[in-house]
Structure formats: C-alpha cells, structure tokens
Amino acid sequence: MAVFCYGLEPPWLTWSIIGPDGTVRRSPTVVAGVDEPMMVHDMALTSRFLVLALAPASFDLPAHGQRVRLVRAPR
C-alpha cells in the first residue's frame, strides 16, 4: 500500500510503502520540489512509480490562526 502524509511544517509532503503484513517497506520519503504545504489532488501507482498530482492550492495556516484554509496558487 502506498501512503502519503501532509506536513504543516517541513517536510511538507512525504510518501511511504506499507507491505501486506503491515511492515514499512519504504520509510517516509520527502517529495522533492514541494516547498510549501500543497494539497494532493490524486495519485497513481505503477510497478515502478508513485505519481502524486499536486493541486494548484496550498494550505495557508497563518492567514487564519491554526485553522486550515486552502488558497489557489498563482498561475
């Protein structure tokens, strides 16, 4: 099973692989190039690749205290 985890501080996004027996096969791995807390829109898994589609939105915590607010990324 492939899993991903959002972070509210760096690292912003990590992924891991969990085996059928529940053991961690690949420890949390930082997703390169994610320099702010971004929302994962979708994901695909092949025999060789894990593809995460990042939405053009990010989490803006300082804007509203500790409540999570999504903001659209500039184009």
N, C-alpha and C positions, 0 to 999 in steps of 0.2 A: 504494500500500500504506500502510495506517495502522499505526503502531507506537507503543508506549508504553514508558516506561522508569521503573523504580523507582529511588528515590534513598535512600541510607542516611543522608542529611543533606539539608536543604532545598536545592533544591525536592524534595519527596518524590515527586512524580509529574508526568511530562511526556509529551506526545504529539507526533508529527511525521507528515508525509505525505511518502512517497518516490514519485517518478514512475516510470513503466515503464522509463525509461532509467537509473534508479539515482540520479538527482539529487534533492536535497532540495527539495520543493515548498513545504513549510511547516517552518520551523525549529522546534526543540523549544519547545513552548508549555506553560507551567505550568498544571496543572489547578487551577482556583480552588476554595477551600474545603477542600483537603486539608492539614491542619495537623499530621499525623503520618504515619509510613510505613505506608500501608494497602495491603492486597492487592487487586488487581483480580481479580474473580471471572469476569467475562465482558465482552465488548464487542460492540457492533453498529455498523454503518456504513451510513448512508443517503447520498443525493446531497448532503445539506446538513448532516448532523450525525454526530458521533462520540459514541457513548454508552458510557461505562465504568460497569459495575456494580461498586461497591466492596463487598467482603465485610465483615461485622462482625468483622474480625480485623485486627490490626496487628502489625508486627514490633517485638519488644522486645529490642534489642541489649544494653542494659546489664544485663539480667537474667542473661545467661549469657556474659559477656565478648563476644567477637566472633562467637559462633555465633548464627545466626538462630533465633528462637523465635516462633511465632505465638501471639498471645493474643486471646481473644474480647473484643470491645468491650462495655462495659456497655450495657444497654438503657435 
